[in-house]
Amino acid sequence: MTTFPNPFNVFPGAGGNWQEIMTRWWSPNISLNFAGDAGIEREVNEDVASYGRQIGWLNDIVAALAAAAPDTVKANADAEGSLQTLKAAQKKINDIKKRRETGAVDKACAALSALDSDDYRRLLRSLDPERPPDAG
């Protein structure tokens, strides 16, 4: 949090007034509370798998185990309800992934926009069937 003196403080004797500006409003700050070593958690999240991916793996395993032992799940009303909730959540997650999936054309356009003009010309020359492959 950053504090600035109030520029509109024109009243004598009111020198202790400060205007607080919450900097998180301008730049959101995400703070996670880790049970273990925050450095290890960050490295695992960055280099191995995100929390979402890890939870996705666990959800897939739970769904497979539940499918392999349906009588066990049906014997416990809480487990059956939780499994239905899990399946509904997995469907919503898959719908979101499908909706946000980038198509091949979008990926190609993004790749082309990253090329500089020389690379773009070289790409066009490489696609010309009349031009020998070794010609630069």
N, C-alpha and C positions, 0 to 999 in steps of 0.2 A: 504494500500500500504506500502510495506517495502522498505527502502532504504539502500543500502550498499555502502561503499566507493569503488571506482573503483580501483581494484588491479593493473590495467595496467597503472595507472596514474604515469608516470615516468618523466613528464616534470615539471621542477621547476616553481613555481608560479601558477600552475594550481590546487591549493588545493581546490578550490570550486567546482570541478567537482564531481558529484555523479551519480551513475548508479541506475536508478529506475527499480525495478522489480515489475510488477503488480501481486500481489498475487492472484487476481481473476482468472488468467489464470491457476494457479495450483489447486485452490479450488474454483469452481464457487460459487458466492454469489448471492442469489436471494433476491431482495429488492422489497417489495410491498408497494405501497402508499395507505394507508387506509384513507377513508373519516372520519371514526370515531375513536374509541379507538382500537389501534392495539392489545391490550391484549384481548379484547372481540372478535375481529375478529379471532385471533389465537385460542382461546378456542372453538369458534363455529366450526371452520374448523377442529380442532382435535377431538372434543367430539360429535359434532352433524352431520355435513355433510360437505364434501369438496365442493369447489366452483363448480367443475364439476358436482357433484351429484345434487347440488341445481339448477344449470342451466338445467340439464337433467329433473328434475321435472317440471320446468317452460316450457320447450320445449314440454313435454308430454301434459301439460294442454293447451298450445296454439294450438297444433295440434288437440286435442279433441274438443276445442271450434270452431276451424275453420271447422272441419268436421261436427259439429252440425249446423253451419250457413254458408254453402258454398256460398249462394247468397251475404251475407255481404262481404265476402272476394273478390268475383269476381267483386263487385262494385268498388273496389279500386285497381287499377293496381299495386300500390306500395306494398300493402298488399299481393296481389296474388304472385308477384315476390318474396317477402320476405318469404312467406310460402313455395314456391318451393325451395328456397335456404335452408330454415330450414329443409325441408324433405330430401334434398340431403345430408346435413350435418349429420342428424340423421342416414341415411343409412351408411355413411362413418364411423361414430362413432361405429355403431353396427358391421360393418365389422371388425374394429380394435379390438373390444372387443372379437369377435368370434375368430379372428386369435390368440389373446394372451391368450385365455382361456386355463387354465391348465386342462388336462384330469385326470381322476381318477387314472390311472397308474402313471402319473407324481407326483400327490399328495401323493400316497402311497410310491413311491420311496423316496420322500423328507422326509416323516414321518419316514420311516425305517432308512434313513441315520442319522436322529437325535437321534435314539435310541443308547444307549451304549450296549456293548456286553451282559451284564446280562439281560437287558430288551429284547434284541433280542432273546436270548435263552428262556426266559420266554414266549415270544410271540410264538415261534415255538412249545414249549411244549403245549401251550393252543390250538394250532391247530391240535394236534395229536388226532385222534378219538379213539385210543386205550387207552389213558390215562384218568383216572377219573378226573372230573373237579376240585376236591378239592386237588389234588396232586400238590405239589409245585415243 
